Amino acid sequence: MPPQGVRWFADESVLGFGKLLSAQRADVIHMGDPRIPELPLGSSDIEWMPIVAAYGWVAFHRDRRIRTRPAELAMFREAGLKAVWFGGRKDLRPSEQVTLALKHWVRMEQLAIVLGQGPWAMTLTGAGVREYRLPAPEG
């Protein structure tokens, strides 16, 4: 059973961000948090995606490979995952990621409502937040 009031999840690719933000916001949780023993550190994308999607959480992550690996992209779609990718060429420090996310938090909330049920993705960069169109399914 998921913790009450959580809406946002930080995967291991943005663990520092998740720890910092969850200390500030009760609606954020991160991979390895003891309240979610089903999501221990080291869980693969294929393992965590269906759990996070089933809980209805929006996942923050930095892993670009999800968009290009067929099995992961298929799981993203099948599970109905909702996600925010930290975009941009420069890797930000966790504190910079928190600052960026909080700057655009209201817009992320609004866009999440508009996009509704997953699967969907947003990209978060210094320029703001926007919907990211998932690649078309193969076949």
Stockholm file with secondary structure:
# STOCKHOLM 1.0

chainA/1-139         MPPQGVRWFADESVLGFGKLLSAQRADVIHMGDPRIPELPLGSSDIEWMPIVAAYGWVAFHRDRRIRTRPAELAMFREAGLKAVWFGGRKDLRPSEQVTLALKHWVRMEQLAIVLGQGPWAMTLTGAGVREYRLPAPEG
#=GR chainA/1-139 SS CCCTTCCEEECGGGHHHHHHHHHHCTTEEETTCTTCTTSCTTCCHHHHHHHHHHHTCEEEECCGGGGTCHHHHHHHHHHTCEEEEECSSSCCCHHHHHHHHHHTHHHHHHHHHHHCSSSEEEEEETTEEEEECCCCCCC
#=GC SS_cons         CCCTTCCEEECGGGHHHHHHHHHHCTTEEETTCTTCTTSCTTCCHHHHHHHHHHHTCEEEECCGGGGTCHHHHHHHHHHTCEEEEECSSSCCCHHHHHHHHHHTHHHHHHHHHHHCSSSEEEEEETTEEEEECCCCCCC
//
